[in-house]
Amino acid sequence: MTAPLHDTSAAETAAVDVAAGAPVEKIAGRTPAQIAWSRLKRDKIALAGGCVVVFLVLVAIFAPLIVKAFGHPPNEFHDGPEHIDALLGGKPVGEWGGMSKDFLFGLEPVNGRDVFSRVVYGTRVSLIVAFASAVFAVLLGTIFGVIAGYFGGIVDTVISRTMDLLLAFPQLLFILALVSVVPNELWGLEGTSVRMGVLIVVIGFFGWPYVGRIVRGQTLSLREREYVEAARSLGAGNRYILFKELLPNLIAPITVYMTLMIPTNILTEAALSFLGAGVKSPTASWGQMLSDAVRTYNIAPTFMIFPGLAIFVTVLAFNLFGDGVRDALDPKGNR
C-alpha cells in the first residue's frame, strides 16, 4: 500500500478548530516605519552609534547642569601657581595636563580654563551648527530638487545649472572672506550668535545642491510611476501630486542623506573654527580648542586629545547611525 500524496491531518485539525470556535490569530500588517525599525534593531553597530548620538544631544541640552556637577565654568581662569606653572611657559601643574578629580580633563595651558567644561559646551556649538545647517540644506534641496525633477524643461535646466555652479564654488574661501567682513551685530544677534548664524546659513546654502541632485533624480523616477499617472488621470493638480504623492515617497532618501550630512557639517564647523573663521574665544568650540592646542602642544600635549577625541567620536557615531538608517530604509540593503 502506498502512502497518501498529501498529509491532510493538519488541515483537518485546523478545520475542526475553526468549527469548534477556537480563536484564530489574525495576521497584522506592518507599516514601512515598523519594517525599517525591525531592520535597524538587528544592526547592533548602528544602534550603538544612535545611542552615542542621543547621549551627545543630551550633553548639549544639559551642559550647564553637567558642568555644575562635574566641572567649573568654561570661562573661569585658574591661572594661579597651584594650577599653572609660569616658569614652564604656562604648563598645567601635575601629570597629564593637570588632570584630577576637580579637573577631569585637565587644564588649558596658560589660561587654566577647565578643559572638561569647554569640551561639554563645545558640544552645543558643533551640534547646533551641524543640525541647523543640515535642516536648512535639506529644505532648500528638497524644494528645488522636486521642482526641477517634476516640471523638467527650462525649469530643470536653470536649477540644475545653478546646482552645478554652487558645487564648483570654493566654499571655504567664500566663508573665510565673508566672516572677515561680517559686523559684530547682525540680524538682531551679536558676538558668537552672529558667527554661528553665518556658519549655519553659508554651510547650509552650499550644501543644498548635494541634496537637490539626489531629490531631483528620485523625483524623475517617481513622476513616471503608476500612482502618479493615476492621480493625474483623475484630475489631480500639481500641488496635490507634489505634496501627496511625491514628497511622502521622498522622506526615506532625504532622511538618510540628512543623517550623513550632519557629520560632514560638524567637520566643516570644526575646520572653520580651527582656521579662525568660526566661533571665537572665549566661546568654547572643538575646532577653536584644537587651534589653541597646536600652539601649546609642546607643554601640554593632552590639551589636544580631548577636543580631537570628541570630534572623532561624534563624527563616527553619526556615520555609523546614518549607515544603519540607510540600510533600514532600503528594502534591498539588508539581505
C-alpha positions as CSV (number, residue, x, y, z in Angstrom):
1,M,0.0,0.0,0.0
2,T,1.4,3.5,-0.9
3,A,1.3,6.5,1.4
4,P,-1.1,9.3,0.6
5,L,0.3,12.1,-1.5
6,H,-0.8,14.8,0.9
7,D,-0.8,14.9,4.6
8,T,-4.3,16.1,5.5
9,S,-4.1,15.8,9.2
10,A,-3.0,19.5,9.8
11,A,-5.8,20.8,7.5
12,E,-8.4,18.6,9.2
13,T,-7.2,19.7,12.6
14,A,-7.4,23.4,11.6
15,A,-10.9,22.8,10.2
16,V,-12.1,21.2,13.4
17,D,-10.6,24.1,15.5
18,V,-12.4,26.7,13.4
19,A,-15.6,24.7,13.5
20,A,-15.3,24.4,17.3
21,G,-15.0,28.2,17.6
22,A,-11.3,28.3,18.6
23,P,-9.7,31.8,18.2
24,V,-7.7,32.3,15.1
25,E,-4.7,34.6,15.3
26,K,-5.0,37.5,12.7
27,I,-2.1,38.4,10.6
28,A,-1.2,42.0,11.4
29,G,0.2,44.2,8.7
30,R,3.3,46.4,9.3
31,T,3.9,50.0,8.3
32,P,7.1,50.9,6.4
33,A,8.3,52.6,9.6
34,Q,7.8,49.4,11.6
35,I,9.7,47.4,8.9
36,A,12.5,49.9,9.0
37,W,12.7,49.8,12.8
38,S,12.8,46.0,12.8
39,R,15.8,46.1,10.4
40,L,17.5,48.8,12.4
41,K,17.2,46.8,15.6
42,R,19.2,44.0,14.1
43,D,22.1,46.3,13.3
44,K,23.9,46.5,16.7
45,I,26.6,48.8,15.4
46,A,24.1,51.3,14.1
47,L,22.2,51.2,17.4
48,A,25.4,51.8,19.3
49,G,26.0,54.8,17.1
50,G,22.5,56.0,17.7
51,C,22.9,55.7,21.5
52,V,26.1,57.8,21.3
53,V,24.2,60.4,19.2
54,V,21.4,60.6,21.8
55,F,24.0,60.9,24.6
56,L,25.7,63.8,22.8
57,V,22.3,65.6,22.3
58,L,21.6,65.2,26.0
59,V,25.0,66.5,26.9
60,A,24.4,69.6,24.7
61,I,21.0,70.2,26.2
62,F,22.1,69.7,29.8
63,A,25.6,71.2,29.5
64,P,25.1,73.8,32.3
65,L,23.9,71.1,34.8
66,I,26.8,68.7,33.8
67,V,29.4,71.4,34.2
68,K,27.9,72.5,37.5
69,A,28.1,68.9,38.8
70,F,31.4,67.8,37.5
71,G,33.4,70.9,36.4
72,H,33.9,74.6,36.6
73,P,32.5,77.5,34.5
74,P,34.1,77.2,31.0
75,N,35.5,80.7,31.0
76,E,36.8,80.8,34.6
77,F,40.5,81.2,34.8
78,H,42.6,79.0,37.2
79,D,46.0,80.6,36.5
80,G,47.4,80.7,40.0
81,P,50.7,79.0,40.8
82,E,48.9,76.0,42.3
83,H,47.4,75.3,38.8
84,I,49.7,76.9,36.2
85,D,53.5,76.9,36.2
86,A,54.5,80.2,34.7
87,L,58.2,79.2,34.7
88,L,57.5,76.4,32.3
89,G,55.6,78.6,29.8
90,G,52.1,78.1,31.4
91,K,52.2,74.3,31.7
92,P,49.5,72.9,34.0
93,V,50.7,71.7,37.3
94,G,50.6,67.9,37.7
95,E,50.7,64.9,35.5
96,W,48.6,64.5,32.3
97,G,47.9,68.2,31.8
98,G,46.7,68.7,35.4
99,M,44.0,66.0,35.3
100,S,42.5,65.4,38.8
101,K,39.2,64.8,40.5
102,D,38.5,68.6,40.3
103,F,39.6,68.9,36.6
104,L,38.6,65.7,34.9
105,F,40.2,66.5,31.6
106,G,42.9,68.8,33.0
107,L,43.5,72.5,32.5
108,E,44.1,74.6,29.4
109,P,47.7,75.8,29.3
110,V,48.4,79.4,30.2
111,N,44.8,80.4,31.0
112,G,44.0,77.5,33.2
113,R,40.4,77.0,32.0
114,D,38.6,73.7,32.7
115,V,39.0,71.5,29.5
116,F,36.1,69.2,30.6
117,S,33.7,72.2,30.8
118,R,34.9,73.6,27.4
119,V,34.5,70.2,25.7
120,V,31.0,69.9,27.1
121,Y,30.0,73.4,26.0
122,G,31.7,72.8,22.6
123,T,29.2,70.0,22.0
124,R,26.4,72.6,21.9
125,V,28.2,74.7,19.3
126,S,29.0,71.8,17.0
127,L,25.6,70.2,17.1
128,I,23.6,73.4,16.8
129,V,25.6,74.4,13.7
130,A,25.5,70.9,12.2
131,F,21.8,70.3,12.8
132,A,20.6,73.7,11.7
133,S,22.7,73.9,8.6
134,A,21.6,70.3,7.6
135,V,18.0,71.2,8.0
136,F,18.5,74.4,6.0
137,A,20.2,72.5,3.2
138,V,17.6,69.7,3.2
139,L,14.7,72.3,3.0
140,L,16.3,74.1,0.0
141,G,17.5,70.9,-1.7
142,T,14.1,69.3,-1.4
143,I,12.2,72.3,-2.7
144,F,14.4,72.9,-5.7
145,G,15.0,69.2,-6.4
146,V,11.3,68.3,-6.5
147,I,10.5,71.3,-8.7
148,A,13.4,70.5,-11.1
149,G,12.5,66.8,-11.3
150,Y,8.8,67.2,-11.6
151,F,8.4,70.1,-14.1
152,G,11.5,69.5,-16.2
153,G,12.2,71.6,-19.2
154,I,13.7,75.0,-18.8
155,V,13.0,74.9,-15.0
156,D,15.1,71.8,-14.6
157,T,17.9,73.3,-16.8
158,V,18.1,76.5,-14.7
159,I,18.0,74.8,-11.4
160,S,20.5,72.1,-12.4
161,R,23.0,74.6,-13.8
162,T,22.7,76.6,-10.6
163,M,23.5,73.5,-8.6
164,D,26.5,72.8,-10.8
165,L,27.7,76.4,-10.2
166,L,27.4,76.2,-6.4
167,L,29.1,72.8,-6.4
168,A,32.1,74.3,-8.2
169,F,32.3,77.4,-6.0
170,P,35.1,77.4,-3.4
171,Q,33.0,77.2,-0.2
172,L,35.9,77.5,2.2
173,L,37.4,80.6,0.6
174,F,34.0,82.3,0.5
175,I,33.3,81.7,4.2
176,L,36.8,83.0,5.1
177,A,36.2,86.1,3.1
178,L,32.6,86.6,4.4
179,V,33.4,86.2,8.1
180,S,36.2,88.8,7.8
181,V,33.6,91.5,6.8
182,V,30.6,90.4,8.9
183,P,29.9,93.0,11.6
184,N,29.6,92.1,15.3
185,E,25.9,92.8,15.2
186,L,23.6,91.3,12.5
187,W,20.0,90.1,12.2
188,G,19.4,91.1,15.8
189,L,22.2,89.0,17.0
190,E,25.7,89.8,18.3
191,G,29.0,88.2,19.0
192,T,29.1,84.4,18.9
193,S,25.4,84.3,17.8
194,V,26.4,86.2,14.6
195,R,29.2,83.8,13.8
196,M,27.0,80.8,14.4
197,G,24.2,82.3,12.2
198,V,26.7,83.0,9.4
199,L,28.1,79.5,9.6
200,I,24.6,77.9,9.5
201,V,23.4,80.0,6.5
202,V,26.6,79.6,4.5
203,I,27.2,75.8,5.2
204,G,23.5,75.1,4.5
205,F,23.4,77.2,1.4
206,F,26.4,75.5,-0.2
207,G,25.1,72.1,1.0
208,W,21.7,72.1,-0.6
209,P,22.9,71.2,-4.1
210,Y,24.0,67.8,-2.9
211,V,20.5,67.1,-1.5
212,G,18.9,68.7,-4.6
213,R,20.6,66.4,-7.1
214,I,19.5,63.3,-5.1
215,V,15.9,64.6,-4.8
216,R,15.8,65.5,-8.4
217,G,16.9,62.1,-9.5
218,Q,14.4,60.4,-7.3
219,T,11.6,62.7,-8.5
220,L,12.4,61.9,-12.1
221,S,11.8,58.3,-11.3
222,L,8.8,58.7,-9.2
223,R,6.9,61.0,-11.5
224,E,6.6,58.2,-14.0
225,R,5.1,55.7,-11.5
226,E,1.6,54.3,-12.0
227,Y,0.1,56.0,-8.9
228,V,1.2,59.4,-10.2
229,E,-0.3,58.8,-13.6
230,A,-3.5,57.5,-11.9
231,A,-3.7,60.7,-9.8
232,R,-3.1,62.9,-12.8
233,S,-5.8,61.0,-14.8
234,L,-8.3,61.6,-12.0
235,G,-7.8,65.3,-12.3
236,A,-5.3,65.9,-9.5
237,G,-3.3,69.1,-9.8
238,N,0.4,69.7,-9.5
239,R,0.2,70.7,-5.8
240,Y,-1.7,67.5,-4.9
241,I,0.8,65.3,-6.7
242,L,3.8,67.1,-5.2
243,F,2.6,67.1,-1.6
244,K,0.5,63.9,-1.5
245,E,2.2,61.5,-4.0
246,L,5.9,62.6,-4.4
247,L,7.1,64.1,-1.1
248,P,5.9,61.2,1.1
249,N,7.9,58.8,-1.0
250,L,11.0,61.0,-0.8
251,I,11.1,61.0,3.0
252,A,13.4,57.9,3.2
253,P,16.2,59.2,0.9
254,I,16.0,62.7,2.4
255,T,16.3,61.3,6.0
256,V,19.2,59.1,5.0
257,Y,21.1,62.0,3.4
258,M,20.5,64.3,6.3
259,T,21.9,61.8,8.8
260,L,25.0,61.5,6.6
261,M,25.3,65.3,6.1
262,I,25.4,66.2,9.8
263,P,28.9,64.7,10.5
264,T,30.2,66.5,7.4
265,N,28.9,69.8,8.8
266,I,30.5,69.0,12.2
267,L,33.9,68.7,10.5
268,T,33.3,71.8,8.4
269,E,32.5,73.9,11.6
270,A,35.5,72.5,13.4
271,A,37.8,73.3,10.4
272,L,36.5,76.8,10.1
273,S,36.9,77.4,13.9
274,F,40.4,76.0,13.6
275,L,41.2,78.5,10.9
276,G,39.7,81.4,12.9
277,A,36.6,81.8,10.7
278,G,34.2,80.1,13.1
279,V,33.4,80.6,16.7
280,K,35.8,82.9,18.5
281,S,37.2,82.6,22.1
282,P,36.0,82.7,24.8
283,T,33.1,80.7,23.5
284,A,34.1,77.0,23.6
285,S,34.4,75.2,20.3
286,W,36.2,72.0,19.5
287,G,37.9,73.4,16.4
288,Q,39.0,76.6,18.3
289,M,40.4,74.4,21.1
290,L,42.4,72.4,18.7
291,S,43.7,75.7,17.2
292,D,44.9,76.7,20.7
293,A,46.3,73.3,21.3
294,V,48.6,73.4,18.3
295,R,50.4,76.4,19.8
296,T,50.8,74.8,23.2
297,Y,51.1,71.1,22.5
298,N,54.8,71.2,23.4
299,I,54.0,72.0,27.1
300,A,50.6,70.2,27.3
301,P,50.1,67.6,24.6
302,T,47.0,66.2,26.3
303,F,45.1,69.5,25.6
304,M,44.5,68.5,22.0
305,I,43.4,64.9,22.8
306,F,40.0,65.6,24.3
307,P,38.6,68.0,21.7
308,G,40.1,65.9,19.0
309,L,38.6,62.7,20.5
310,A,35.2,64.5,20.8
311,I,35.2,65.3,17.1
312,F,36.2,61.8,16.2
313,V,33.6,60.0,18.4
314,T,30.8,62.4,17.3
315,V,31.5,62.0,13.5
316,L,32.0,58.2,13.8
317,A,28.7,57.8,15.8
318,F,26.7,59.9,13.2
319,N,28.3,57.9,10.3
320,L,27.5,54.5,11.8
321,F,24.0,55.6,12.7
322,G,23.5,57.1,9.2
323,D,24.7,53.9,7.5
324,G,22.3,51.9,9.6
325,V,19.4,54.1,8.8
326,R,20.2,53.9,5.1
327,D,20.2,50.1,5.2
328,A,17.0,50.0,7.2
329,L,15.1,52.3,4.8
330,D,16.4,50.4,1.7
331,P,14.5,47.2,1.2
332,K,17.4,45.8,-0.9
333,G,20.1,46.8,1.5
334,N,19.6,44.1,4.2
335,R,19.8,40.6,2.8
